[in-house]
Amino acid sequence: MRKTGLLAVLVVALALPAFTGLSVAEEKGHGSMPGMHGESKTQGHGMMSMGDKVFEGKVGPWQAEARLVDMKAQMEKSKVSEKMMAKMTHTHHVMFSLEDPAAKKPVTEGKGTVTVTGPDMKQVKYDLMGMHGHFGADITLDKPGKYEFSVEIESGGKKGKATFDHEIK
């Protein structure tokens, strides 16, 4: 299976539990979805309520939250087959939710990268894609220890950077 095909399958598998009642939400707008009654984008919506919060703060001009999903654990919860899990090439999915504090609106368009430095000091740069209201990438965190994340995002003529650490046990 091609890398993009596996990513699409993974996004669907991760999104299934988060988007129950999607057809009703499409008819009524986001206000009918759980977690969308007056909550800001960074407080959780769909996939952004999954995984562990690993960062909350500023990425340039935006308020941001980053979450890290252990893909194997999430796929087991979603009852994805062992055969499909064996095809995974990455261990985690990192998600960045951004909100423009002046407009009080989510930032969903743009581009970015996240550079991950592992406990062995090896750096790997991943492209962030816009997906389901967040920017995300499948990444590999295959050793226990401290990882440094350096994110750069560009949207609407604005740029932002942030760096944070997270430990994998």
Secondary structure, 3 states (H helix, E strand, C coil): CCHHHHHHHHHHHHHCCCCCCHHHHHHHCHHHCCCCCCCCHHHCCHHHHCCEEEEEEEECCEEEEEEEEEHHHHHHHCCCCHHHHHCCCCCEEEEEEEEECCCCEEECCCEEEEEEECCCCCEEEEEEEEECCEEEEEECCCCCEEEEEEEEEEECCEEEEEEEEEEEC
